[in-house]
Amino acid sequence: MKSLFKIYVIPCLFVFSFSLSAMEVKVLLASFKDGECVLSAQKGFVLQDPVSRNGLQQEDGRKKFALECRQDGVYLDGKRLFKEKIIFKPYGDSCSYDGNKYWGYFLIKKVEDKYLLINVVPLEEYVLSVLKTESLPGWPLEINKVFAIITRTYCLHHIMLSYQKKLPYHIRNSNHHQTYQGIHNCSISKQAVDETKGLFVSYKGMPILAMFDCCCGGIIPADIEGSIDFKKAPYLGRTYACTYCKNAQPFHWSVSYSIDDFISLIQEEASFIVRGIKNIEVIDEDNAGLVKKILITTPTEELMLSADQIYRLSSKIRSYAYTIAKKGKKIVFKGKGFGHHIGLCQWGAREMVRRGFTYKQILSFYYPGTDLMRFVDGTERYNKKGGICQDIKGILSEVQLRSLA
């Protein structure tokens, strides 16, 4: 049976100078095999060839029609338009997918046996869109500036990775990368993006992997084992604790399960039928105090689970820093922090702003050893310490950024 996808509106190496406004981001919105795409645009649209950019189909006054994606190509009204690629470009400044409006345009591209729906959008508009979900617009301007800079930095880092891995897109729209749900009208987010335009956090002249979490729980990242190679990303190996989030609501958390509910949760990870729990305990943790392994003793056998398994099984487990115990007929977790404990702590940064720290000071605190850089128009040349990046060679290893691969 075909799946239904509805769209509503809606490796070359080169070096050249460019302005920030010219940079576009390719965001993967969805992937699917055979299926129907219902496309529309409020002010109409044109279909284009991704190579020549010539219009291949234009319907005057028509704002909606159905494209059928088959294994042998993309069809309109039963006629095949292309084998692998199509651009859906609105006449207005926005298009929509799955109820969300987006700036830029859509690219539908076949890769192996799947079609990818990609939103091609200017970098600054992408950053503004991400702030809809990855920041808290009710917080002060200064903290939203921090979020704008790390959102932009994270995106630039993944653009680099996409070229290294030869991916057909730069970044995904889910929390696997950054949650991206399109256009919004939050004025403080817009101001934060405008006032930090082009700014990104760099290490040795390159945009860093700007990881962040909701609340770090006071964990020292340098003591965390296994998740990050701190030799490659020393700016994530902070050797001191963040103490600014200790009074935040997410710092402490607890969750309890009935024995039966917990057994239902873990049963799929067991190779035997779990008929009860006699004891449960943490038997291994790293130097940061993060859980690595849990031992569950049942009436008949023992079950060993990793912290990753537990974290995947329940959305109620907020971090890897917790204790666990059987108390009567319940399994009780008590923990601290919300997230992976690495990079910028959002609640800690919020408290730093309350105490008068600037966005530059906050970024330096959470990403030690980094510099703040920016893109500029004009004749300035790349300057590592001065923080100006004019030539693309300065940050992207001589890779040309193009709107389409």
Protein Blocks (a to p, Z undefined) as FASTA:
>chain_A
ZZddddddddddddddddfklpccdddfbdcdddddddddfkbpadddfklopafbdceh
iabdcddddfkbcceehiafbfmbccdddfblbdceehiacehidddddehjbccddddd
dfklmmmmmmmmmpcfkbcfklmmmmmmmmmmmmmmmmmmmmmnopabfbdcbfklccce
bjafbfklmmmmmmmgoiacdeehiacdddddfblolpafklpghjacfklmmmlmccbd
cfklmmgmklpccddddfklmmmmmmmmpcbdcfbdfbdcdfbdcfkopafbdcdddfkb
ccdddfklmmmmpmklmbfbdcdddehjaccdddededjhpajdfklmmmmmmnopafkl
mmmmmmghiacddddedjbdcdfknopafbfklmngopacdfbZZ
